[in-house]
Amino acid sequence: MFLDVNPYVLGPARSEFKRCTKCGEYKPRDQFSVHSRSGDGLQSECKACNRKYRHANAERRREYQREYNQANAEQIQERKREYRKENAEWIREYERNRREINANQIHEYIRRYRQANRTKILELVSKYRQTPKGKAVERTHGQRRRALKKSLPASFTDTDWQFALSFFGHACAVCGQGLMVLAHGDHWIPISSPDCPGTVPHNMVPLCSTCNISKRDRPPADWLIERFGKRKGRAILRKIEAFLESRRDA
């Protein structure tokens, strides 16, 4: 029951009530939301009046929020990045727990979504496969499949491929030609060789089309010396072998 009386006649109990500036009623303090910047630490309007206002102006508030988000997109994204960076461990733990608790619901949702959007998903996958990154992923997967057929290890991932490209400056590991889109992930020790370790980070290098076609399944040392001569061929071999050795434990 709300009291419509002057708080100054309540005696010692007057501090337990507060007057809402919207409806004018005196209500218990727990009927007001917290506001740290106000004098008494509470909002001037009661919770009931706030709820009525939100319901009456729902569309107006949504429109304001959309306009604010559009006008401040970069600042919002920056705040999100900072928050994720500062709370990375907590977020990973939260997501891990959420997936474990809701594993069945998540799998069921994914299954239903794929069934309902099969055509859309196939179109998106087809477009992605035409992009440079999509083509690189397809080549990586193809190499892994070939290695698996030979019962060889196949742990080379797209992340490993991007690292190899970055290490050689997005250029051919042998001749130095800029790769741009036409980059081939080459098994440095060919799959046909009995010494091939498989499709693994310490056996994959980026080559241009010319070098990839020229090398084929030949032993790399013989091919380099034949093509570039002993001095230059051995220098290139040392550089590539040093890179592959650094990736042995990747």
N, C-alpha and C positions, 0 to 999 in steps of 0.2 A: 504494500500500500504506500503510495507516494504522499508526501506531506506538502500541502500548499500553505505554508506558514512562514513567517519571518524567522530566519535562523537565529536572530539575536534574542529570541524569547525561549530558545531551547536549552539555555543554561550550558552545563558541561558537555552535553551531547551535540552541540552545534557543529563541532569540527568533524563530525561523522557524516555531514550532509554537504551537498554542493548544489548551487542553482544552475540549471541548464540555460544557456543564453538563447536557445532556440525555442524551446517550449515553455520556459519560465518556471518550471517545476523544481522543487528541492528534492533531490534524490540522494541515496547513499553513495558514498564515494566510489564503491566498486562498480557503479553503473556508468563510470566514465573511463575512457581509455587513457593510457599513459601518454604524456607529452612532456618530454624532458626539458624543453625550453620554456615552458610556462611557469608562472610563479609558484603554483602549488603542485606542479608535476603532473597535472591532469589536463585533458582537453576541455575546452569551454562548453562543448556540446555533448550531451549524453549519448550512449551507445545506440539507444532506440532511435534518436533523431538522425544519427549518422547512417544507420541502416535505411531509414526512410529516404534520406537524400540519395544514397547510392542506388537504390532501386528506382527512384524517380528519374535519375540522370544517368542511367547505365549506358545508353548509347552515346550520350555526350561525352562521358568519361572515356569510353573506348575510342572514340574519334580523337580526343585529345591525346590519348596514349599513342595512337598510331602516328599522329603528326609529330609528337615528341621523339618517338623512335626513329622516324625517317630523318628528322633534322639533326639528331645527335647519334647517328649510327656508328660513326667512328669512335666517339668517346665511349659508347656503350660496349662496343667490341673490345676496346682497350681495357676497360674495367673488368670485363669478363676474363680476358687473358691474364691480367694481374691476379685476379682471384684464383683462377685455376693454377697459376704458377705458385702462389703462396700456399695453396691448400692441395697440392698435387697428391700427396700421400693419402690424405683423408678422402679425396674424391675417388682414387683408385680402390681403396678399401670399401667405400660405400657402394661403388658400382659392382665390385666383386660379390659383396654380400647380397646385393639386390638381384643379381643374376642367379645366384645359388638359390635364394628363397623363391624366386618367381620363374625358375627354369622352365617348368611345364607350361605356364601361361605364355611365356615369351616364345617358346617353340610353336605353340598352337597359334599365336598371333601371326608369326612369320609364315606358317604354313597357309593360313587363310589368306593372308595378303598376297602371297605368291600365286595362289589359285585365282584370286579375283583380279590380279593385275599382270597376268602372264604375258600378254601381248606387249604391254608397256615396258615390262622388264626386259624382254627380248630386244625391243627397239633400242633401249638405253645401252644394253650390252653390246649390240652391234655397232652403235656410234662410238662407244668407248674403244672398241677394238681397232677403229680407224685412226685413233689419235696416236702420236708418237709413244706416249707412255703405255697405251694399250697394246701396241705392237711389240714393245719391249717385253711386257709381261707375257704375251703370247709366246714369244720366242723362248723366254725363260722356262715357261711351262712345257713347251715342246722338248726342250733339251732335257728337262727333268724326266719326262715320260720316256725318252729314248734311253736315258741312263737306267731307269727302273727296269726297262725291258731286258737290259743286260745284267740285272741284279747288282747294279753299282749304286753307291750312295748318291742321293740327290737332295742336298740340303741348301742349294743355291737359291736365294730369294730375290725378290725385286729390290729389297733394301741393299743386298750385296751388289746387285747390278748398278744401282745408283752410286754406291761408294766407289766401284771400279771406274765408272765414267768420271766421277769427280776427281779421283786420284790422277788420271791421265789427262785432265783438263778437257774432257768431252772430245778427245781426239783419239785417233788410232794408236794403240799401244806400240805399234811397230814403226809405222812411217810418219806418225804425227799429224796426218790429215784430219781436219775437223770433221766430226762425225755427223753433227746435226741430227737428222732423222735416220739415215742409213747406217745404223750401228749393229754389228753382229757380235753376239756373245760366243766367243770361240773356246772350245776345249783345247787348252794349250797342249796337253798330252792327249792325242785323239782317242775317242772312244774305242776305235778299232785296235788300239795298242793294248797289250796285256798289262802294261804298267799304268793304265789310266785309273786315277783315283775316283773318277765319276764326275757328276755335275756338282762340284763343291767350290766354295769361295777360293781355295788355293789352286784351282785349275781353270778358272774362267777369266778371260781378258777381252776387252772390247777391240774389235778390228773393223776396219773399213771394208767395203765390198771387195775391193781389189786384192787386199791382203788375205781376206778370208777365202776367196776363190783360189788364189795362188797357193795358199798353204795346204788346203784340202786336209788329208789325213796323214801328212808327212811329218816326220820327227822335227820339232821346231829348230833344233840346233843345225841340222843339215840344211833345212830350208833357208834359214837366215844367212848362213855362210854362202850358200849358192846364190842368193839374191843380192846380198849387200857386200860380200867379201868377208874375209876372216876378221879383220879389225873391227869394222862397223857392226858386222853380224854378232860378234861375241859381246860387244858393248850393249847392243839392244837386248841380247839374251840375259846378260847380268842384271840389267834394269828390271826386266819382267820377272825374272826368277826372284829378285829381292822383294818385289811387290807380292808375288804369290807366297813366298815364305812368311811375309808379315801377316798374311790372311789365313795361315794354317790353323790357328786356334780360334778363328772367327766363328 
